[in-house]
Amino acid sequence: MIRFENVGLRYGTGREVLSDLTFSIAPHSFQFLTGPSGAGKTTLIRLLFLNLKPTRGLISIFGKDTALLRRADMPALRRRIGVVFQDFRLLDHLTTYENVALPYRVLGKDEASYRADVADLLDWVGLGDRKHVYPPVLSGGEKQRAAIARALITKPEFLLADEPTGNVDPPLARRLLRLFLELNRLGTAVLIATHDIGLMDQLDARRMVIEGGHLEIYE
Ligand SMILES: Nc1ncnc2c1ncn2[C@@H]1O[C@H](COP(=O)(O)OP(=O)(O)OP(=O)(O)O)[C@@H](O)[C@H]1O
């Protein structure tokens, strides 16, 4: 599904942040991405959803060499990938419901065609009764779940989550992990970037560890 070959990334003229990354991500797979602060987890996530171009090497996403992609092909490919950002990126002037529905609104879809899907998804993440409130009054954990719902609304084949349990207490972190596992069971490949060893220790999942610009994988 995703293939990196000898990928390197530097910002501007700085040192290489990521060097010689070679790995694959299989459909329906589940993995953690970890490493010290500043190791390059967010950078790798940005490469994975075509938000950054590698300085060298080859990245193939859903079988397409990203270097050969036309700009016009990007949005369709990106829609197959859901991203939960570390800082949520919810829009404060839209309700929780409207934030989650945003990807459909951007596509110009008729509200009647997605209203039930958004409501079901909000129930699924436990925000059924927070639909009509605005992000500034949501707690950190509620914002986190709204961001997860928004990433899932277009039924992505691959979900990337950057520190999705960074702002929640351990019971909620376990609950979010169960949501990701359930999503994975339903067929979505999942990659979770985290510092949280306790979270990773709950599962016998693949671990991708970035350190000193290099990637080690523990299957
Ligand atoms: N836009 C940018 N321009 C220049 N340097 C950057 C940029 N974004 C990140 N970096 C640098 O690249 C390195 C990797 O950063 P990145 O955010 O990918 O790490 P991380 O592993 O996600 O860190 P954390 O766990 O603290 O979120 C850091 O040295 C950072 O300062």
The ligand as an SDF file (V2000), in Angstrom:
LIG
                    3D

 31 33  0  0  0  0  0  0  0  0999 V2000
    9.2260   23.1800    9.0850 N   0  0  0  0  0  0  0  0  0  0  0  0
   10.4220   22.9160    9.5960 C   0  0  0  0  0  0  0  0  0  0  0  0
   11.5150   23.6180    9.2350 N   0  0  0  0  0  0  0  0  0  0  0  0
   12.7350   23.3360    9.7330 C   0  0  0  0  0  0  0  0  0  0  0  0
   12.9780   22.3440   10.6120 N   0  0  0  0  0  0  0  0  0  0  0  0
   11.9360   21.6000   11.0110 C   0  0  0  0  0  0  0  0  0  0  0  0
   10.6010   21.8440   10.5290 C   0  0  0  0  0  0  0  0  0  0  0  0
    9.7650   20.9380   11.1030 N   0  0  0  0  0  0  0  0  0  0  0  0
   10.5400   20.1750   11.9030 C   0  0  0  0  0  0  0  0  0  0  0  0
   11.8270   20.5640   11.8510 N   0  0  0  0  0  0  0  0  0  0  0  0
   12.9590   19.9370   12.5630 C   0  0  0  0  0  0  0  0  0  0  0  0
   13.0270   18.5770   12.1610 O   0  0  0  0  0  0  0  0  0  0  0  0
   13.3160   17.7320   13.2710 C   0  0  0  0  0  0  0  0  0  0  0  0
   12.2140   16.6710   13.4280 C   0  0  0  0  0  0  0  0  0  0  0  0
   11.0060   17.3300   13.8410 O   0  0  0  0  0  0  0  0  0  0  0  0
    9.6220   16.5430   14.0060 P   0  0  0  0  0  0  0  0  0  0  0  0
    8.6090   17.5570   14.3770 O   0  0  0  0  0  0  0  0  0  0  0  0
    9.4000   15.7190   12.8010 O   0  0  0  0  0  0  0  0  0  0  0  0
    9.9700   15.5930   15.2480 O   0  0  0  0  0  0  0  0  0  0  0  0
    9.0140   14.7220   16.1820 P   0  0  0  0  0  0  0  0  0  0  0  0
    9.6840   13.4000   16.3500 O   0  0  0  0  0  0  0  0  0  0  0  0
    7.6460   14.7210   15.6190 O   0  0  0  0  0  0  0  0  0  0  0  0
    9.0550   15.5430   17.5320 O   0  0  0  0  0  0  0  0  0  0  0  0
    7.9920   15.6010   18.7590 P   0  0  0  0  0  0  0  0  0  0  0  0
    7.9430   14.2130   19.3220 O   0  0  0  0  0  0  0  0  0  0  0  0
    8.6350   16.5700   19.7010 O   0  0  0  0  0  0  0  0  0  0  0  0
    6.6890   16.0770   18.1850 O   0  0  0  0  0  0  0  0  0  0  0  0
   13.4770   18.6370   14.4780 C   0  0  0  0  0  0  0  0  0  0  0  0
   14.8590   18.9010   14.6340 O   0  0  0  0  0  0  0  0  0  0  0  0
   12.7380   19.8950   14.0750 C   0  0  0  0  0  0  0  0  0  0  0  0
   13.3050   21.0290   14.6930 O   0  0  0  0  0  0  0  0  0  0  0  0
  1  2  1  0
  2  3  1  0
  2  7  2  0
  3  4  2  0
  4  5  1  0
  5  6  2  0
  6  7  1  0
  6 10  1  0
  7  8  1  0
  8  9  2  0
  9 10  1  0
 10 11  1  0
 11 12  1  0
 11 30  1  0
 12 13  1  0
 13 14  1  0
 13 28  1  0
 14 15  1  0
 15 16  1  0
 16 17  2  0
 16 18  1  0
 16 19  1  0
 19 20  1  0
 20 21  2  0
 20 22  1  0
 20 23  1  0
 23 24  1  0
 24 25  2  0
 24 26  1  0
 24 27  1  0
 28 29  1  0
 28 30  1  0
 30 31  1  0
M  END
$$$$
